[in-house]
């Protein structure tokens, strides 16, 4: 992996993006091909942990839809940012203006779920699963675009999503031990948020059941909605694609027309 000194980068030729991020200042090159992420934190220990994660990530399988940085941005021997490929499309949180059919969104969610399982098989816990870290490409595939803060090979993750923190706060469990199980719970909550376009704990039971009468896939998921909503601990949460299939979703979509 190439190392680039920060002084070699002409930031005046880059476009600063207006993104909601507490982690990075983000720039896009003029060809819309590369993303430059400059870390906001000056914590040297955190930087070393990210660099160690980056070394492991470069060795995982290439058939997983995650964006791994291609270059390190360095300053005085310290990792202060990364350069990675830009996925043309939109963040998961921005898809509602383009995709109004709920079954299109469910297909995206299935793709997210399948990728999460592949990530877990690499002994990685994402922890920071949120709609700003998943991008829907022009190929309608879901890409994890900010994986550097993950917990890798048993190490604690470097960041935790607001969605997971809300769940942890409600069920009163230890945040230090983020597991694959908690990743699956977070993913399911994100799926519900994507389908209802609001934060999980604002989705009322009445609202859920009213929509489930029309959207068959929601009825398939109602028991998992109830388990999370009632703050159950130790939920045996499957991946979404273990509950529903692409074929059924496409069938429901045709019936809806």
N, C-alpha and C positions, 0 to 999 in steps of 0.2 A: 504494500500500500504506500502510495506516494505521500511525502510530507511537504507541505507548502508553507513557507514563512508568511505570516500575516502581512508583512511589509511588501510582499510581492503582489498583493491583491489590490486592484484599483476599484474601490467600492463606489466611486462616482459613476462607473460604467455598469453598476448593478442596480436592479430595481428593488427597493425595500418593500416587502409585502406587509400588508395590514392584517396580521394574523393574531388570534388570541393565544398567546403563549407566555407562560411564566418562566419558561426554560431558555428560550432562544430569541435572538433577533434574526429574522429570516430575509434572505435576499434571493432574487432570481436573475439569472444572466439574460442578456438581451436576445438570446436565441431560444429562450424558454426550454432549455435542456438541463440546466444544473441548478440545484438549490444550495445556497450557502447558509449554514446555521452557525451563528456565533453565540456561544454560551453566555448567559447573563451572569451566572454564578462565577465568582473568582476563587472558589474553594479548591485548593490544590488537591486535596484528598479525593474530592468528588471527580475531579478531572482525571486522576489516575485510575479510578474505578471505571469511568467511562472508556478509557483507553484499553483497559483490560477486557471489558465487555466487547469492544470493537475487534480485538484480536480473536476472540472466540467466534464471534458472528461471521467473520470472514472464512471460517472453516466449515460452516454448515452447508446443507444441501442447497443447490441453486434453484430447485423447482418450487420453492416456497415464495408466495407473494409478499415478501417483506423488502423494504428498501434499506439496504445496508450502505453506509457511507463508503465512498470510493477513495477519498483523500482526507488526510488530517491537516487541519490548519494549526500551525504551531507558533508559539511565541516564547523565546528563551527556553526551549526544550519542553514546554508545557502545552498540552492539547487544549486549545481554546475554541475550537469549532471544527466543523466537518463540511465536506462537499459531497453531494449525492445527486443521483439522477432525479429529474422532475417528472412526476406522474401527471400527465395532462388529464384533467377531469375536474372533480370537485370533492371537497371533504364530505364525509358522511352527514355532517350537520347541515349541509347546504343543498341536499338532494331534493328537498320537498318542492322547490319551485320548478324542478324539471321532471320529476317522476311522481305523478299524482296517484297512479294505480298501486294499491297496497301490495299486490302480489309481485310487482317489480321490486319493491323494497324487501319483500321476504326473500326473493332470490338473491339479492345482495347479502342479506343476513346469512343465508345458507353458505354463501361463498366465504364470508367472514368466519363462520364457524368451522368450516373445513380447514381453512388456513390456521386457525387457532390450534386445532388438533395437531397439525404438522409441526407447529412451533413447540408445542408441549413435548412431542416425541424427540425434540432436540434438547430436552432438559432445560427449557426456558420458561419462566413464568413472566408474563407480560406486566401485570399489575396496573399499568397506566393505560387501561383500555378506555378510550373515550372517543367521541365523534370527531374530534379534531386530529386524532392520530390514525384514522382510517380514511383512505381516499378511494373513491370510486373512479376508476380510470375510464378512458373513452372506450375501452374494450369491455366495459361493464363488469370488470373484475374488481374485487376489494383488495387493497394493498395496505399493509401496516407500514406507516411511514416514519414512526418515531420509536424505535425498538432499543435505543441505546441505554435507556434507563431500566431495562428488564432485569429480573433476577436470573442469573445464569449459573448452571452447575452448582446449585445449592446456595449461592450468594444472595443476600437480601436485595430486593429491587431498590432502585435509587429514586423512584417516584411512584405515587399511588394516585389513581384517578379519583375525582370527586364522587363519581358513582359508587365506587367501592368504599370510599371513606364514609359515605352516607349509610351504606349497608352495615359496615363494621360498627359505626356509632349506634345504630338501632339495635343490633343483636349483641353488642358489648363483647367483642372478641379482640384478641391481640393482633394489632396491625403489623407487628414485626414478622409474623409468619404468614406471608401471602403465599397461597398454594395454587396449584392448578385448579383445584375445586373452586376456590374463590374467583379465579379467572373465569371459569364457566358461569358462575353466578353473575359476575359483572357483565359478561357477554349477554346473558339472557336479559338482564336489566336494560342494557343498551339496545337490545333488539326491541323491547317493549317501548322504549323511549323513541326509537326511530319510527315505529309503526303508529304511535299516537302523537308524535311531535310535541312531547312535553316530558318533564322529568318524571321518573318512575313513581315517586311517592305522591305525585299529583294526579295519577290515574286512578279514579275511583272504581270500586267494584261494579257499581251500576253502569258506569261508562264502558268498562271492559266488556261486561256481559251484553250490553246493548249492541256493541260492534261485533261481538262474537256470534250473535245470531245471524249476521250477514256474512261474516268472514270465517269460513270453516277452519282455517289454520289457527286462528285465535282460540277456538274451542279446543283444539288439540293441545294448546299450551296453557289452558286455564289453571290446571293444578299447580304448575310451576309459578305462575303469577301469584296464586294464593299463598304458596309456601314462603315466597320472598316478602310479600305484602304483610304477612302476619309475623314477620321477624323470627322465622324458624332457624335454629342453628343446625349445623351438620346436614345440610341438604345434599342429597345424592343427585346432583345436577348433571344431566347428560349434555352432550353437545347438541345443538339444534338439529343437525343433520341426522342424529340418531332418533329423533322424534318424528320429524317430517321429511319427506323426500322431494327432490326437484320435480319429479313426475306428478306427484299429487298437487303441488303448488301450481304447476302449469295447467293441470286439469281444472283446478278451482278457478284459475284466471279465465279460462275459456267459458266456464259455466257462468261467470260473473257478467260477461258481455251481453 
